[in-house]
Every structure is written in structure tokens, then in C-alpha cells.
């Protein structure tokens, strides 16, 4: 049973409602969802829902908001299970959260179960997921220190984070031939014929414009334009800034075929005109990959393949590819070169020599 920490005379909820118009009405989607979730557990009188949701609203990009909200929910569940209120957590429990993430099975859907039925039977959290959970929790306490009247010690300051090798990716890369095969499946053989044009346009825009999935799904038809001889799309990139991205002819033709004269609304939409969400694109890519006999693929893997293939061209300009990929740091772009080089193993050469020697040796 969790206990509500003592709130100051004018708590965060009272502070917000003291305004003529409640600022919470302007909170982004993931802040509102986290607030509603926490209110269901702690009530509106507890300061945690408002503080946590305001912290999510404070994050610059929707992607960070979503990621931090997801990581914080894991931490909040852990604290609650251990009988601690998140606003009273100290270092020993924060460090135990690190161990918890290393060993606890993750939630997975129950096969053949009721809709939405989940059970803790999956593999423990990956290094990246553990890093996100710890980073999100630490960010929350850093935010509390900013908004508190008295200094607040961050209990996660001394918690060790997983070591993430930036040159390693668990996702198998596609060759250009495999990518072409995937595109053909989307264009000609997607199991739902009515959605083939949309699937084809999604793949080509992600790949040839090197887009993040959230940038594509938040774009509207009104963001299309023409500039200096280029068809362009205005998208919001990582960090929150806007950028005009040129659309190559193959992607532009596929997009116009999909839009079929539509001039307004979400660029990539549902059958009813609503905004398509990320899970739908993930499901699409998994389905297409399975149908093509290829390893599973996610939207970020599409961008990674695009950068890798662009860097492999004879006339590749890393500086242009960096701008195209919206990487602030050139080292991020070069990681894709290093990942490729990691597979160009000298073992192939010595293995071939050994095979030749063994072939000449009588058995």
C-alpha cells in the first residue's frame, strides 16, 4: 500500500487550477495519458500525477515524451510493488530498480487469451530498454529538482547504466536487393490490395527521404511543396525543428498515386482519414518482411538501411548523407559505416585459404 507524501501548502495541482484556464488542457497526448493513468492509481489529490505529466509535457519531442512516459510507468509499477511512493524513493531502491530490470520477465500477450490479456513471461528487458527506464526515471527527478523550492537529491545519480555500444545493432541489415524485394511485396503482393498504394508510399518515403517514423506520421498533405526544382515535404525532425526534405521522383510518384488528388489531411492516414499510428506501421513492416522471407524490420531499421546503402555508393558524400539523415553529429552517420565494416571480416580470407589447403590434402 503506497502512502501519499505530504504536499506543500499550494501543491502542483492547486497551482495549475489557480489559473483562469487550466494549463493541463494544452498538455500533449502522452502527458495526458500518463496523468490519467496515475490519477487512477493515486487520485487527483496526490501531487504525483500532475508532476509526472508536467515533466512529460516539458520534453521537447513527441518521441521523447512517449519513450519517457513508457519508462516511467515501469519504474512507478516497481516502486508501488515495493510499497514506496515514487516521490519518496531513495538511492537503495533506485539501485534495486536497476537489478529488477536485469532479471524481471517482461509483459507479453497471452496466446489464445482474452483481448489485451498479458502475462510476465517474456525475456528480461534489453540493454536499450533498461537504459531508457533508468534515463527516464533520472530525468523525472532532475525535473523535480528544477520545480522544487528546495534542492532535491536525484536518487538515480549514482545508479550504473547499461553500457550501450553505439556501433552494435541487434537488427539485421538488409542488402539493396533485399530492400527491392520488400518494396515489390508492398507494391504488388501486400495481402490487403486496398492498402498496397499506402504501403508502397510509406516504404519509399521512409527510405528515400531518410525519415523517422514520427516525422512521417505527423506530416500533412499541406506540408507538401515545391522549392528550387524539387518536390519537398516539410517535416518536424528530432529535436523539434522543421526541415524541408526533397522527395525523389520514385517516392513522389508513389505518393501522388496513393493520395489520388487528396489535398488536405494527414499525409499517411487510416481508411477513415485519421492519423495512422506507429504500431500500425510496425505491423505492416513485420507482415511485409515475413511475406518476403526476410528478417523482421522496424521503421528505424528502414532509416538505418538507407544510410548504410547511401554510404556504400562510390560517390558518397558523408556530409550530405549526414544532413539527409538529420544527424546533428557526423559520428552518428559514420556508425553505419563501422557496423558494415564489422561484418567485412578478415576471417573470410583466411577461411578461404584454409578451405583451399584442406581441399588439396588427402583424407
N, C-alpha and C positions, 0 to 999 in steps of 0.2 A: 504494500500500500504506500503510495507516494504522498509526501506532505508538501503543502504549498508553502514556499518561502515567504517570509514577511515582506510585504510590498511597501514601498515608500508612501508617504502621505499622498502624493499625487503620482500614481503609478502610470505606466505607459499607456494603458487603455484609457484611463481618465484624461491623460494629457491629449490624446488624439481626439476624444469625443468633446473636449472643451472648445474645439474649433467650431465655427459656424457650419462648416461642411467637413465630414469625416474624411481625412486623407486616405483611409483604407480603401475608399471607393476607387482610387487610382492605382492600387496595387496590381502588379502583373499577375498573370494566371497562376504561376507556381507559388507565389506568395499567398494568394487567396486559398489555394488548395491546402497548403501546409497549415494555414491558420484554421481552416475548418476542421482539419484532421486533429489538430492539437486541442481545439476547443471541445471536441467530442470526448477527449481524454481528461482534460484538466479544468474545463469550464471557462467562461469568459472572465471571471474574477481573477484568474491566475495570470500573472504577467507574462508567462512563457509564450502563449500563442502569439501575442502581439509583438513581443521582442523577436521571436524567431522569424515571423513573417516579414517584419520590417527589415530584418537582416537580409532575407532573400530578395526583397524589393530593392535593397541597396546595391546588389550585384549588377554589374554593367550589362552583361549579355544574357539573353534567354537560356542559352546553353549552360552557362554557369549557374543560373538560377535553378534550372532543372536538376543539374548534377548535385549541387549542394543540398537542395531540398531532399533528394533521394538519400544522400549520405547521412544527413542529419536524422532522418527517420530511423535509420538503422541504429544510430547512436542513442536516440531517445528510447527506442524499444529496449535496448540493452540496459540503460540506466533504470528504466522502470522495472524491468525484471529483477534488478538487484536492489530494489527498494529505495532508489535515490532519485531525487528531483534533479533534472538537468541543470538547474540554476545553483545547485549546491555541490556539484561534482568537484572532487579534489584530484590531485595527481595520481594517487594509487589506483583509483577507479578508472581514470583516463588511461593509465598504462595497462590495466587489465582489459580494457576495450581492445587494445592492440592484440593481445593474446586471444581474445574472443573471436576477432576477425580471422585469425590464422587457423582456428580449429573448428568453428561452428559451421554446420551444414547450411547451405543457402536454401531459400524457398524455391520450390518447383511445383508446377501444376501436377495434380493427381490425374494420371491417365485413366480415363473412363469415369472420373469423378464428376461431381456437380460443377456447374459453371462457376469459375472463379475459385474452386477448391484448391488449396495449396498445402504443402507439407514440407518440413525441413528435411530434405533428403538429397539435396544437390551437393556438388563439390564445394569445399570452403571457398571463401572469397579469393579472387585472384589478386596478384600484387597490385594491379592497377585499381581494382575496386577497394582494396584496403587503403591504398594511398588516398583515394578520393574520400573515403569515410573519415580518415584522420584529418585530412586537409579541411574538409567541410566543418568538422567539429571544432578544430582550432580557429578557423575563420569566425565561427559564431562567437567564441569567447573573446576574440580580438575586437569584434564589433561591440560586445557588451562593455569592454574596457573604454571604448570611444564614447558610448552614450551614457555611461555611469558617472555619477557625480564624484565617486571615489575610485581610486585606482583598483583594478581588478586583475589578479594574477591568472594568467591563462594556464589551466591545468594540463594542456597539451604541449606546452613549450618544450618540455624535456622528453616527450614520448618519441621513441625512434620510429622513423617512417621506413617503409619498404624501399629497397634500392631498385630503382627502375632504370634499366639500360635503354637509353634513347635509341640505340641502334638495333634493338631487337623488336620484332613484331611477331606475335603468335599467329597472325593471319597470313596464310599462304598467298603469295603474289600471283597474279595472272600474267601470262605472256600476252603479246599483242594478238596472236592467233586465237588464244582462249577468249580474249575480250571480244573479238569479232564474232566468235561463236555465240557468246552470250547475247550480243546485240541482235543477231539473227533470230535467236529464240524469242526475244522480246518482240521483234517486229513481225515475225511470221507464225510463231508457234505458241505464244502465250495462251494458256488454256482458256482464258476468257477473251474471246475475239473482240468484244466491245471495248476492252481496255488495252488492246495492243498498241494503238497510237499513243496513248498516255505513257505506257511502259517504255516504248521506244524513245519518246521525247525525254523522259526522266533520265534514262541512261546516257543519252548523248549530251544533255545539258550538264549533268554531273561530271562527265568525263572530259568533254572538250572545253568546258568553261572552268574546270577545276573548282567546283563549288562545294561548300559544306552543305549538308542536307537541310539544316535550319535556314540557311540563306535562300535556298531554292523554294522551300515550302512557305516562306514568309513573303515571297515576291508576288506581285500582282501584274495583271496584263498591262495596266497603266505604266508599269516600270519599264516596258519595252520602248526602245527608241532607235534613233539613227544619228551617228556622230562621225564626222570626218570619213565617210565612206564605209562605216562599219555598222552593222546591226548590233545593238547593245542591250543589256539588261542592267538596271540599277538595283544592286543588292546590298544588304547590310552584312558586312563581314565580321569576323571575330574581333572583338574589342568595341563593337558598336558603331564603327564608322561606315559611311556609304561609299560604294565604288561602282563605276561603270565597267562592266565586263563585256568584251566583244564576243559575239556568238558566231562561230564558224558556220559556213553555208549548210553543211550536212545537218547540224543541230537546228539551225533556223528553219530549214525546210520541214524537218520533222515536227517542230513546234507549231508552225503555221498549219500543218496538216491536222495536228491534234486540236488546235484552237478552233479551226473551221469557221473563221470570221468573228469569233468572240472578241470583244473589245474591252471588257471590264471584268472585275472579279479576281479571285485567286488564280495565279498563273497555272498551277497544278491543283486541280480540285477534285472533289468527290462527284459522284453522279448527280447529286442534288445541288452542286455548286458550292459546297462547304470546303473548308480548308483541309487538305489531306494531311494526316499526321505521320510522324516518323515511324511508329510501329507498322503502319501500312506499307511503307517503302521497304522497311526491313523484311517484312513478309514477302513482298514482291521479289526482292533480290534473292532471298533464300529459295523461293519457288523456281525462279529462272535458273539459278545455279544448279539445282537438283535436276531440272529437266535437261540441262546441257551437260550433265555428268561432271560438273566442276565442283571444287571445294566451296563451302558456304562463303557468302560475301556480304559485307555490310556497307552502308553508304560511305563511311570514311575510308574503307578499303578501295572504293572506286577512285577517290581522290589520290590515294597513295599510288595506285597503279598508273594514273595519269601522269603524276610527277616522275615516277620511275621510267615510264616509256619516253617521256619528253627528254629526260636527261640522257637517254641512250642514243638519241639521234646524233648523226655525225656533226651537224651544225648547231648543236645545243648551246644555248647561252644561259648559264646558271643564273645570271642576274635577271634576265627576262622571265625565266621559269619561277624565280622567287616572287616576282611581282604578280605573275599569273596565278600562283598558288596562294597569294595573300599571306606569305610568311614574313613576319617582321624581321626575323633573324636568318641570315644565309645558312647558318649551321643547321637549321631545321630542314631546309631544302636538301642539303648535302647528306643528311641521314639516309635518304632514299638511295643515294649512290653507294653509301657504305653498306647498307643492307644487301644490295645487289652484289657488291664485291665480296661480302661474306660467303656467298654461295659459289663464287668463282674460285673453287678450291684447287690448290696445287696437288691435292690428292688424286684428281683425275689424271694428271700427267704421270705421276709415279705408279698409279694403279694400272694405266695402260702399258707402261714399260714392264711392269711385273707380269701382266697377263701375256705379253709377247714372249717373255722369257719362259714362263711356265708352259706355253704352247710348244716351245722348242725342246722342252725337257721330257724325255721318255718316261712313261709311268711304269 
